Amino acid sequence: MMVIFVYGLLRPGFEGAELLGNAQSLGAATVVGQLYDLGGFPGLVPGDGLVHGEVCRVDADRLPALDRFEDYDPDDPEGSLYVRVTSNAWLEATGDALSVQVYQYNRHVSPTGRIMDGDYAGYVAARH
């Protein structure tokens, strides 16, 4: 089992959520960073701010499918669109910190694409 923070297309209700299989939700959470609209999907990058999402416990055998979905190749991190990194996430209900895996965008972002409140689900809902 591994603990992963999902903030975009892997969140429940989005197209990649089925890749999590029978993941157990540990609840809404935040991580430190900045969130950007990359044209149909979001990207988290290091920076000041909070990104909202969910922490899930998933079977480790799901990792290769998740890595492919995020275009992450552990053997070629520099060539990958995202890299999987270890970070801290804080559960919103309790404030408890958990060590999680999170996919971080691995390219340049345009400052005009920043999602200021760090909530991709809310951002998408407001646009529809």
Chimera marker file (.cmm) of the C-alpha trace (Angstrom):
<marker_set name="trace">
<marker id="1" x="0.000" y="0.000" z="0.000" r="1" g="1" b="0" radius="0.5"/>
<marker id="2" x="1.073" y="3.556" z="-0.596" r="1" g="1" b="0" radius="0.5"/>
<marker id="3" x="-0.398" y="6.945" z="0.258" r="1" g="1" b="0" radius="0.5"/>
<marker id="4" x="-0.930" y="9.364" z="-2.607" r="1" g="1" b="0" radius="0.5"/>
<marker id="5" x="-2.208" y="12.936" z="-2.818" r="1" g="1" b="0" radius="0.5"/>
<marker id="6" x="-4.470" y="13.535" z="-5.830" r="1" g="1" b="0" radius="0.5"/>
<marker id="7" x="-5.404" y="17.057" z="-6.894" r="1" g="1" b="0" radius="0.5"/>
<marker id="8" x="-6.518" y="16.862" z="-10.528" r="1" g="1" b="0" radius="0.5"/>
<marker id="9" x="-7.650" y="14.226" z="-12.978" r="1" g="1" b="0" radius="0.5"/>
<marker id="10" x="-7.055" y="11.392" z="-10.484" r="1" g="1" b="0" radius="0.5"/>
<marker id="11" x="-9.608" y="12.875" z="-8.052" r="1" g="1" b="0" radius="0.5"/>
<marker id="12" x="-13.029" y="11.264" z="-7.738" r="1" g="1" b="0" radius="0.5"/>
<marker id="13" x="-15.324" y="12.496" z="-10.495" r="1" g="1" b="0" radius="0.5"/>
<marker id="14" x="-12.510" y="12.986" z="-13.026" r="1" g="1" b="0" radius="0.5"/>
<marker id="15" x="-11.363" y="10.748" z="-15.854" r="1" g="1" b="0" radius="0.5"/>
<marker id="16" x="-8.350" y="9.180" z="-14.134" r="1" g="1" b="0" radius="0.5"/>
<marker id="17" x="-10.039" y="8.260" z="-10.848" r="1" g="1" b="0" radius="0.5"/>
<marker id="18" x="-10.721" y="4.674" z="-11.935" r="1" g="1" b="0" radius="0.5"/>
<marker id="19" x="-6.968" y="4.075" z="-12.010" r="1" g="1" b="0" radius="0.5"/>
<marker id="20" x="-6.970" y="4.270" z="-8.205" r="1" g="1" b="0" radius="0.5"/>
<marker id="21" x="-9.010" y="1.042" z="-8.084" r="1" g="1" b="0" radius="0.5"/>
<marker id="22" x="-10.390" y="0.338" z="-4.640" r="1" g="1" b="0" radius="0.5"/>
<marker id="23" x="-8.362" y="3.111" z="-3.006" r="1" g="1" b="0" radius="0.5"/>
<marker id="24" x="-9.328" y="4.113" z="0.509" r="1" g="1" b="0" radius="0.5"/>
<marker id="25" x="-9.873" y="7.847" z="0.906" r="1" g="1" b="0" radius="0.5"/>
<marker id="26" x="-8.182" y="9.280" z="3.966" r="1" g="1" b="0" radius="0.5"/>
<marker id="27" x="-9.907" y="12.611" z="3.390" r="1" g="1" b="0" radius="0.5"/>
<marker id="28" x="-9.529" y="16.077" z="1.956" r="1" g="1" b="0" radius="0.5"/>
<marker id="29" x="-6.056" y="17.518" z="2.359" r="1" g="1" b="0" radius="0.5"/>
<marker id="30" x="-3.667" y="20.234" z="1.233" r="1" g="1" b="0" radius="0.5"/>
<marker id="31" x="-0.038" y="20.320" z="0.159" r="1" g="1" b="0" radius="0.5"/>
<marker id="32" x="2.273" y="23.294" z="-0.233" r="1" g="1" b="0" radius="0.5"/>
<marker id="33" x="2.674" y="24.417" z="-3.827" r="1" g="1" b="0" radius="0.5"/>
<marker id="34" x="1.081" y="26.293" z="-6.684" r="1" g="1" b="0" radius="0.5"/>
<marker id="35" x="-1.501" y="24.929" z="-9.103" r="1" g="1" b="0" radius="0.5"/>
<marker id="36" x="-1.724" y="25.784" z="-12.799" r="1" g="1" b="0" radius="0.5"/>
<marker id="37" x="-4.243" y="25.183" z="-15.573" r="1" g="1" b="0" radius="0.5"/>
<marker id="38" x="-2.271" y="23.491" z="-18.324" r="1" g="1" b="0" radius="0.5"/>
<marker id="39" x="-5.126" y="23.321" z="-20.822" r="1" g="1" b="0" radius="0.5"/>
<marker id="40" x="-7.406" y="20.468" z="-19.810" r="1" g="1" b="0" radius="0.5"/>
<marker id="41" x="-5.407" y="19.267" z="-16.835" r="1" g="1" b="0" radius="0.5"/>
<marker id="42" x="-3.669" y="20.816" z="-13.839" r="1" g="1" b="0" radius="0.5"/>
<marker id="43" x="-0.074" y="20.870" z="-12.727" r="1" g="1" b="0" radius="0.5"/>
<marker id="44" x="1.322" y="21.324" z="-9.246" r="1" g="1" b="0" radius="0.5"/>
<marker id="45" x="4.699" y="23.042" z="-8.959" r="1" g="1" b="0" radius="0.5"/>
<marker id="46" x="6.759" y="24.061" z="-5.932" r="1" g="1" b="0" radius="0.5"/>
<marker id="47" x="5.935" y="27.468" z="-4.522" r="1" g="1" b="0" radius="0.5"/>
<marker id="48" x="4.117" y="29.451" z="-1.883" r="1" g="1" b="0" radius="0.5"/>
<marker id="49" x="0.473" y="28.526" z="-1.588" r="1" g="1" b="0" radius="0.5"/>
<marker id="50" x="-1.765" y="25.571" z="-0.895" r="1" g="1" b="0" radius="0.5"/>
<marker id="51" x="-3.115" y="22.996" z="-3.303" r="1" g="1" b="0" radius="0.5"/>
<marker id="52" x="-6.332" y="21.212" z="-2.343" r="1" g="1" b="0" radius="0.5"/>
<marker id="53" x="-7.022" y="17.562" z="-3.052" r="1" g="1" b="0" radius="0.5"/>
<marker id="54" x="-7.521" y="14.215" z="-1.423" r="1" g="1" b="0" radius="0.5"/>
<marker id="55" x="-5.254" y="11.676" z="0.227" r="1" g="1" b="0" radius="0.5"/>
<marker id="56" x="-5.832" y="8.055" z="-0.726" r="1" g="1" b="0" radius="0.5"/>
<marker id="57" x="-4.296" y="4.749" z="0.258" r="1" g="1" b="0" radius="0.5"/>
<marker id="58" x="-3.817" y="2.693" z="-2.912" r="1" g="1" b="0" radius="0.5"/>
<marker id="59" x="-2.437" y="-0.723" z="-3.756" r="1" g="1" b="0" radius="0.5"/>
<marker id="60" x="1.212" y="-0.431" z="-4.775" r="1" g="1" b="0" radius="0.5"/>
<marker id="61" x="0.483" y="-2.534" z="-7.872" r="1" g="1" b="0" radius="0.5"/>
<marker id="62" x="-1.487" y="0.465" z="-9.198" r="1" g="1" b="0" radius="0.5"/>
<marker id="63" x="1.675" y="2.559" z="-9.356" r="1" g="1" b="0" radius="0.5"/>
<marker id="64" x="2.763" y="1.656" z="-12.931" r="1" g="1" b="0" radius="0.5"/>
<marker id="65" x="-0.669" y="2.623" z="-14.341" r="1" g="1" b="0" radius="0.5"/>
<marker id="66" x="-0.658" y="5.878" z="-12.363" r="1" g="1" b="0" radius="0.5"/>
<marker id="67" x="2.865" y="6.665" z="-13.553" r="1" g="1" b="0" radius="0.5"/>
<marker id="68" x="1.830" y="6.068" z="-17.191" r="1" g="1" b="0" radius="0.5"/>
<marker id="69" x="-1.268" y="8.264" z="-16.781" r="1" g="1" b="0" radius="0.5"/>
<marker id="70" x="0.919" y="11.082" z="-15.433" r="1" g="1" b="0" radius="0.5"/>
<marker id="71" x="3.593" y="10.511" z="-18.111" r="1" g="1" b="0" radius="0.5"/>
<marker id="72" x="6.201" y="9.737" z="-15.454" r="1" g="1" b="0" radius="0.5"/>
<marker id="73" x="9.051" y="7.372" z="-16.270" r="1" g="1" b="0" radius="0.5"/>
<marker id="74" x="11.101" y="6.552" z="-13.144" r="1" g="1" b="0" radius="0.5"/>
<marker id="75" x="14.041" y="5.699" z="-15.437" r="1" g="1" b="0" radius="0.5"/>
<marker id="76" x="13.845" y="9.097" z="-17.187" r="1" g="1" b="0" radius="0.5"/>
<marker id="77" x="12.634" y="11.745" z="-14.726" r="1" g="1" b="0" radius="0.5"/>
<marker id="78" x="14.083" y="14.624" z="-16.789" r="1" g="1" b="0" radius="0.5"/>
<marker id="79" x="12.116" y="13.513" z="-19.842" r="1" g="1" b="0" radius="0.5"/>
<marker id="80" x="8.891" y="12.971" z="-17.890" r="1" g="1" b="0" radius="0.5"/>
<marker id="81" x="5.969" y="15.393" z="-17.951" r="1" g="1" b="0" radius="0.5"/>
<marker id="82" x="5.463" y="14.839" z="-14.207" r="1" g="1" b="0" radius="0.5"/>
<marker id="83" x="7.714" y="13.438" z="-11.506" r="1" g="1" b="0" radius="0.5"/>
<marker id="84" x="6.469" y="11.567" z="-8.469" r="1" g="1" b="0" radius="0.5"/>
<marker id="85" x="7.876" y="13.110" z="-5.304" r="1" g="1" b="0" radius="0.5"/>
<marker id="86" x="7.426" y="12.654" z="-1.588" r="1" g="1" b="0" radius="0.5"/>
<marker id="87" x="5.742" y="15.541" z="0.174" r="1" g="1" b="0" radius="0.5"/>
<marker id="88" x="3.717" y="16.310" z="3.275" r="1" g="1" b="0" radius="0.5"/>
<marker id="89" x="-0.053" y="16.616" z="3.097" r="1" g="1" b="0" radius="0.5"/>
<marker id="90" x="-2.218" y="17.986" z="5.885" r="1" g="1" b="0" radius="0.5"/>
<marker id="91" x="-5.620" y="16.421" z="6.431" r="1" g="1" b="0" radius="0.5"/>
<marker id="92" x="-8.254" y="19.155" z="6.519" r="1" g="1" b="0" radius="0.5"/>
<marker id="93" x="-10.388" y="17.398" z="9.166" r="1" g="1" b="0" radius="0.5"/>
<marker id="94" x="-7.630" y="16.928" z="11.745" r="1" g="1" b="0" radius="0.5"/>
<marker id="95" x="-4.601" y="18.934" z="10.635" r="1" g="1" b="0" radius="0.5"/>
<marker id="96" x="-2.511" y="15.759" z="10.827" r="1" g="1" b="0" radius="0.5"/>
<marker id="97" x="0.483" y="15.641" z="8.498" r="1" g="1" b="0" radius="0.5"/>
<marker id="98" x="1.074" y="12.587" z="6.333" r="1" g="1" b="0" radius="0.5"/>
<marker id="99" x="3.961" y="11.691" z="4.071" r="1" g="1" b="0" radius="0.5"/>
<marker id="100" x="2.491" y="11.195" z="0.589" r="1" g="1" b="0" radius="0.5"/>
<marker id="101" x="3.479" y="10.629" z="-3.012" r="1" g="1" b="0" radius="0.5"/>
<marker id="102" x="2.362" y="13.428" z="-5.352" r="1" g="1" b="0" radius="0.5"/>
<marker id="103" x="2.827" y="14.070" z="-9.055" r="1" g="1" b="0" radius="0.5"/>
<marker id="104" x="4.614" y="17.363" z="-9.604" r="1" g="1" b="0" radius="0.5"/>
<marker id="105" x="4.622" y="19.054" z="-13.019" r="1" g="1" b="0" radius="0.5"/>
<marker id="106" x="8.074" y="18.895" z="-14.582" r="1" g="1" b="0" radius="0.5"/>
<marker id="107" x="7.925" y="21.707" z="-17.145" r="1" g="1" b="0" radius="0.5"/>
<marker id="108" x="7.746" y="25.498" z="-17.279" r="1" g="1" b="0" radius="0.5"/>
<marker id="109" x="4.373" y="27.056" z="-16.405" r="1" g="1" b="0" radius="0.5"/>
<marker id="110" x="2.880" y="30.331" z="-17.575" r="1" g="1" b="0" radius="0.5"/>
<marker id="111" x="2.146" y="32.723" z="-14.703" r="1" g="1" b="0" radius="0.5"/>
<marker id="112" x="-1.199" y="33.557" z="-16.318" r="1" g="1" b="0" radius="0.5"/>
<marker id="113" x="-2.420" y="29.972" z="-15.823" r="1" g="1" b="0" radius="0.5"/>
<marker id="114" x="-2.227" y="29.941" z="-12.039" r="1" g="1" b="0" radius="0.5"/>
<marker id="115" x="-5.306" y="28.685" z="-10.193" r="1" g="1" b="0" radius="0.5"/>
<marker id="116" x="-5.054" y="31.080" z="-7.276" r="1" g="1" b="0" radius="0.5"/>
<marker id="117" x="-7.168" y="29.157" z="-4.755" r="1" g="1" b="0" radius="0.5"/>
<marker id="118" x="-5.349" y="25.880" z="-5.503" r="1" g="1" b="0" radius="0.5"/>
<marker id="119" x="-8.572" y="23.902" z="-6.021" r="1" g="1" b="0" radius="0.5"/>
<marker id="120" x="-8.834" y="22.299" z="-9.457" r="1" g="1" b="0" radius="0.5"/>
<marker id="121" x="-12.256" y="20.707" z="-8.822" r="1" g="1" b="0" radius="0.5"/>
<marker id="122" x="-13.733" y="24.080" z="-7.842" r="1" g="1" b="0" radius="0.5"/>
<marker id="123" x="-12.014" y="25.754" z="-10.773" r="1" g="1" b="0" radius="0.5"/>
<marker id="124" x="-13.500" y="23.293" z="-13.259" r="1" g="1" b="0" radius="0.5"/>
<marker id="125" x="-16.966" y="23.497" z="-11.681" r="1" g="1" b="0" radius="0.5"/>
<marker id="126" x="-16.923" y="27.301" z="-11.895" r="1" g="1" b="0" radius="0.5"/>
<marker id="127" x="-16.081" y="27.159" z="-15.606" r="1" g="1" b="0" radius="0.5"/>
<marker id="128" x="-19.040" y="24.923" z="-16.507" r="1" g="1" b="0" radius="0.5"/>
<link id1="1" id2="2" r="1" g="1" b="0" radius="0.2"/>
<link id1="2" id2="3" r="1" g="1" b="0" radius="0.2"/>
<link id1="3" id2="4" r="1" g="1" b="0" radius="0.2"/>
<link id1="4" id2="5" r="1" g="1" b="0" radius="0.2"/>
<link id1="5" id2="6" r="1" g="1" b="0" radius="0.2"/>
<link id1="6" id2="7" r="1" g="1" b="0" radius="0.2"/>
<link id1="7" id2="8" r="1" g="1" b="0" radius="0.2"/>
<link id1="8" id2="9" r="1" g="1" b="0" radius="0.2"/>
<link id1="9" id2="10" r="1" g="1" b="0" radius="0.2"/>
<link id1="10" id2="11" r="1" g="1" b="0" radius="0.2"/>
<link id1="11" id2="12" r="1" g="1" b="0" radius="0.2"/>
<link id1="12" id2="13" r="1" g="1" b="0" radius="0.2"/>
<link id1="13" id2="14" r="1" g="1" b="0" radius="0.2"/>
<link id1="14" id2="15" r="1" g="1" b="0" radius="0.2"/>
<link id1="15" id2="16" r="1" g="1" b="0" radius="0.2"/>
<link id1="16" id2="17" r="1" g="1" b="0" radius="0.2"/>
<link id1="17" id2="18" r="1" g="1" b="0" radius="0.2"/>
<link id1="18" id2="19" r="1" g="1" b="0" radius="0.2"/>
<link id1="19" id2="20" r="1" g="1" b="0" radius="0.2"/>
<link id1="20" id2="21" r="1" g="1" b="0" radius="0.2"/>
<link id1="21" id2="22" r="1" g="1" b="0" radius="0.2"/>
<link id1="22" id2="23" r="1" g="1" b="0" radius="0.2"/>
<link id1="23" id2="24" r="1" g="1" b="0" radius="0.2"/>
<link id1="24" id2="25" r="1" g="1" b="0" radius="0.2"/>
<link id1="25" id2="26" r="1" g="1" b="0" radius="0.2"/>
<link id1="26" id2="27" r="1" g="1" b="0" radius="0.2"/>
<link id1="27" id2="28" r="1" g="1" b="0" radius="0.2"/>
<link id1="28" id2="29" r="1" g="1" b="0" radius="0.2"/>
<link id1="29" id2="30" r="1" g="1" b="0" radius="0.2"/>
<link id1="30" id2="31" r="1" g="1" b="0" radius="0.2"/>
<link id1="31" id2="32" r="1" g="1" b="0" radius="0.2"/>
<link id1="32" id2="33" r="1" g="1" b="0" radius="0.2"/>
<link id1="33" id2="34" r="1" g="1" b="0" radius="0.2"/>
<link id1="34" id2="35" r="1" g="1" b="0" radius="0.2"/>
<link id1="35" id2="36" r="1" g="1" b="0" radius="0.2"/>
<link id1="36" id2="37" r="1" g="1" b="0" radius="0.2"/>
<link id1="37" id2="38" r="1" g="1" b="0" radius="0.2"/>
<link id1="38" id2="39" r="1" g="1" b="0" radius="0.2"/>
<link id1="39" id2="40" r="1" g="1" b="0" radius="0.2"/>
<link id1="40" id2="41" r="1" g="1" b="0" radius="0.2"/>
<link id1="41" id2="42" r="1" g="1" b="0" radius="0.2"/>
<link id1="42" id2="43" r="1" g="1" b="0" radius="0.2"/>
<link id1="43" id2="44" r="1" g="1" b="0" radius="0.2"/>
<link id1="44" id2="45" r="1" g="1" b="0" radius="0.2"/>
<link id1="45" id2="46" r="1" g="1" b="0" radius="0.2"/>
<link id1="46" id2="47" r="1" g="1" b="0" radius="0.2"/>
<link id1="47" id2="48" r="1" g="1" b="0" radius="0.2"/>
<link id1="48" id2="49" r="1" g="1" b="0" radius="0.2"/>
<link id1="49" id2="50" r="1" g="1" b="0" radius="0.2"/>
<link id1="50" id2="51" r="1" g="1" b="0" radius="0.2"/>
<link id1="51" id2="52" r="1" g="1" b="0" radius="0.2"/>
<link id1="52" id2="53" r="1" g="1" b="0" radius="0.2"/>
<link id1="53" id2="54" r="1" g="1" b="0" radius="0.2"/>
<link id1="54" id2="55" r="1" g="1" b="0" radius="0.2"/>
<link id1="55" id2="56" r="1" g="1" b="0" radius="0.2"/>
<link id1="56" id2="57" r="1" g="1" b="0" radius="0.2"/>
<link id1="57" id2="58" r="1" g="1" b="0" radius="0.2"/>
<link id1="58" id2="59" r="1" g="1" b="0" radius="0.2"/>
<link id1="59" id2="60" r="1" g="1" b="0" radius="0.2"/>
<link id1="60" id2="61" r="1" g="1" b="0" radius="0.2"/>
<link id1="61" id2="62" r="1" g="1" b="0" radius="0.2"/>
<link id1="62" id2="63" r="1" g="1" b="0" radius="0.2"/>
<link id1="63" id2="64" r="1" g="1" b="0" radius="0.2"/>
<link id1="64" id2="65" r="1" g="1" b="0" radius="0.2"/>
<link id1="65" id2="66" r="1" g="1" b="0" radius="0.2"/>
<link id1="66" id2="67" r="1" g="1" b="0" radius="0.2"/>
<link id1="67" id2="68" r="1" g="1" b="0" radius="0.2"/>
<link id1="68" id2="69" r="1" g="1" b="0" radius="0.2"/>
<link id1="69" id2="70" r="1" g="1" b="0" radius="0.2"/>
<link id1="70" id2="71" r="1" g="1" b="0" radius="0.2"/>
<link id1="71" id2="72" r="1" g="1" b="0" radius="0.2"/>
<link id1="72" id2="73" r="1" g="1" b="0" radius="0.2"/>
<link id1="73" id2="74" r="1" g="1" b="0" radius="0.2"/>
<link id1="74" id2="75" r="1" g="1" b="0" radius="0.2"/>
<link id1="75" id2="76" r="1" g="1" b="0" radius="0.2"/>
<link id1="76" id2="77" r="1" g="1" b="0" radius="0.2"/>
<link id1="77" id2="78" r="1" g="1" b="0" radius="0.2"/>
<link id1="78" id2="79" r="1" g="1" b="0" radius="0.2"/>
<link id1="79" id2="80" r="1" g="1" b="0" radius="0.2"/>
<link id1="80" id2="81" r="1" g="1" b="0" radius="0.2"/>
<link id1="81" id2="82" r="1" g="1" b="0" radius="0.2"/>
<link id1="82" id2="83" r="1" g="1" b="0" radius="0.2"/>
<link id1="83" id2="84" r="1" g="1" b="0" radius="0.2"/>
<link id1="84" id2="85" r="1" g="1" b="0" radius="0.2"/>
<link id1="85" id2="86" r="1" g="1" b="0" radius="0.2"/>
<link id1="86" id2="87" r="1" g="1" b="0" radius="0.2"/>
<link id1="87" id2="88" r="1" g="1" b="0" radius="0.2"/>
<link id1="88" id2="89" r="1" g="1" b="0" radius="0.2"/>
<link id1="89" id2="90" r="1" g="1" b="0" radius="0.2"/>
<link id1="90" id2="91" r="1" g="1" b="0" radius="0.2"/>
<link id1="91" id2="92" r="1" g="1" b="0" radius="0.2"/>
<link id1="92" id2="93" r="1" g="1" b="0" radius="0.2"/>
<link id1="93" id2="94" r="1" g="1" b="0" radius="0.2"/>
<link id1="94" id2="95" r="1" g="1" b="0" radius="0.2"/>
<link id1="95" id2="96" r="1" g="1" b="0" radius="0.2"/>
<link id1="96" id2="97" r="1" g="1" b="0" radius="0.2"/>
<link id1="97" id2="98" r="1" g="1" b="0" radius="0.2"/>
<link id1="98" id2="99" r="1" g="1" b="0" radius="0.2"/>
<link id1="99" id2="100" r="1" g="1" b="0" radius="0.2"/>
<link id1="100" id2="101" r="1" g="1" b="0" radius="0.2"/>
<link id1="101" id2="102" r="1" g="1" b="0" radius="0.2"/>
<link id1="102" id2="103" r="1" g="1" b="0" radius="0.2"/>
<link id1="103" id2="104" r="1" g="1" b="0" radius="0.2"/>
<link id1="104" id2="105" r="1" g="1" b="0" radius="0.2"/>
<link id1="105" id2="106" r="1" g="1" b="0" radius="0.2"/>
<link id1="106" id2="107" r="1" g="1" b="0" radius="0.2"/>
<link id1="107" id2="108" r="1" g="1" b="0" radius="0.2"/>
<link id1="108" id2="109" r="1" g="1" b="0" radius="0.2"/>
<link id1="109" id2="110" r="1" g="1" b="0" radius="0.2"/>
<link id1="110" id2="111" r="1" g="1" b="0" radius="0.2"/>
<link id1="111" id2="112" r="1" g="1" b="0" radius="0.2"/>
<link id1="112" id2="113" r="1" g="1" b="0" radius="0.2"/>
<link id1="113" id2="114" r="1" g="1" b="0" radius="0.2"/>
<link id1="114" id2="115" r="1" g="1" b="0" radius="0.2"/>
<link id1="115" id2="116" r="1" g="1" b="0" radius="0.2"/>
<link id1="116" id2="117" r="1" g="1" b="0" radius="0.2"/>
<link id1="117" id2="118" r="1" g="1" b="0" radius="0.2"/>
<link id1="118" id2="119" r="1" g="1" b="0" radius="0.2"/>
<link id1="119" id2="120" r="1" g="1" b="0" radius="0.2"/>
<link id1="120" id2="121" r="1" g="1" b="0" radius="0.2"/>
<link id1="121" id2="122" r="1" g="1" b="0" radius="0.2"/>
<link id1="122" id2="123" r="1" g="1" b="0" radius="0.2"/>
<link id1="123" id2="124" r="1" g="1" b="0" radius="0.2"/>
<link id1="124" id2="125" r="1" g="1" b="0" radius="0.2"/>
<link id1="125" id2="126" r="1" g="1" b="0" radius="0.2"/>
<link id1="126" id2="127" r="1" g="1" b="0" radius="0.2"/>
<link id1="127" id2="128" r="1" g="1" b="0" radius="0.2"/>
</marker_set>
